[in-house]
Amino acid sequence: MTSTPRNRQLNIIDGALLSAKIVKDASEAAPVLGPFKATAGLVITILETIRDVKTNKKDWITLGEHLSIQIKDIHDDLSRCSTPHSMELLLVVNTYEQKLENVLAKIRLTRGRGRFERYLNSRTDKEEIATLRRDVDTCWKDFMRKITLQVHEAAHRIEERVKSVGEDMTNVGKDLKSVGKDVKNVEKGVQKVETSVDAIGDTSYFTKLVPLPSATGADHNTCLAGTRTGVLDYIRQWADQHNTTQVCWLTDVAGAGKSTIAKQLSGEWKIEGRLGGCFFFNKNRPDTTNKQAFCDTIAAQLANNQPQLLPSIIDGIKAIGPIISVCPFEEKLQKLVIQPLQDTALILVIDALDE
């Protein structure tokens, strides 16, 4: 079946909807996530409404996908906290919901217009979508700062508990074992949140990159169920054997389905958290045949798929400096791709390298 732009858009919104519904189900099952149930429900309503929008649909879908990622981050960080949540944190969640209500109201207004009215308001709507996204992003960043504070306060309480344990030597072994588990969980939460908050201040550096959305495989389909099982299983086994050769090179005649296999496996590895990035060269898309765009696209995907690599990628952008747009390919590849990938077992999928 041919993958049309409309089908690709629907696939994106369906994926975002699935992610948001998983977050909502988890929020209903966990008391610590109680304040977040309404937020997840709002995002689901927004995504369902976006499906019926006629104008600026790509912009709305991009915003919807962005919201789905944000509530996944909020869900993950809230789940690491203990109740009760601070009033400041609850107020930020409430403000975030208000911004989502504004987004929903605008989508419903857009959906209800006639064809001529939609045409007249298309440019204005595009600007308002950008404003709505900035408003939502501001609230999300505020949440990340507040959750960092709450996690630090939890760590401080645990430190005070450790001090008090020393007063009763008979129970010190049992208490230290319990505290050690709590400290480890909090440290993991603090490390993730601090990385996210630090990255917020440095995201301006990523405006110097020019990634290509057209090079991420949107033109290709995945394998049909029950097809190409032999070669897929062989490549999966290669990926699982970390002591084997670092390159798996798939060759065949044109039209044999190599790109379909690459699309299938890159999707699987992204779900498993093992994908660094992917790049699909295509002679019919001249912009994808630019090797400079390869480095920018892979670096942007590394930052998105593997947030722990953000500091290394930002260091690489800083090291290259203002000449990044004309930087030699070898230097850009070394600083933006190879160095961040050192000491990792992440996988890069590169398709049609000969094109």
Secondary structure, DSSP 4 states (H G I P E B T S, - for coil): ----HHHHHHHHHHHHHHHHHHHHHHHHH-GGGGGGHHHHHHHHHHHHHHTT--SSHHHHHHHHHHHHHHHHHHHHHHTTS-SSPPHHHHHHHHHHHHHHHHHHHHHHHHHTS-HHHHHHHHHHHHHHHHHHHHHHHHHHHHHHHHHHHHHHHHHHHHHHHHHHHTT-GGGHHHHHHHHHHHHHHHHHHHHHHHHHHHHHHHGGGGGG----GGGSSTT-PPPPTTSSHHHHHHHHHHHH-TTS-S-------TTSSHHHHHHHHHHHHHHTT-EEEEEE--TTSGGGG-HHHHHHHHHHHHHHH-GGGHHHHHHHHHHHGGGGGG--HHHHHIIIIIHHHTT---EEEEE-TT-
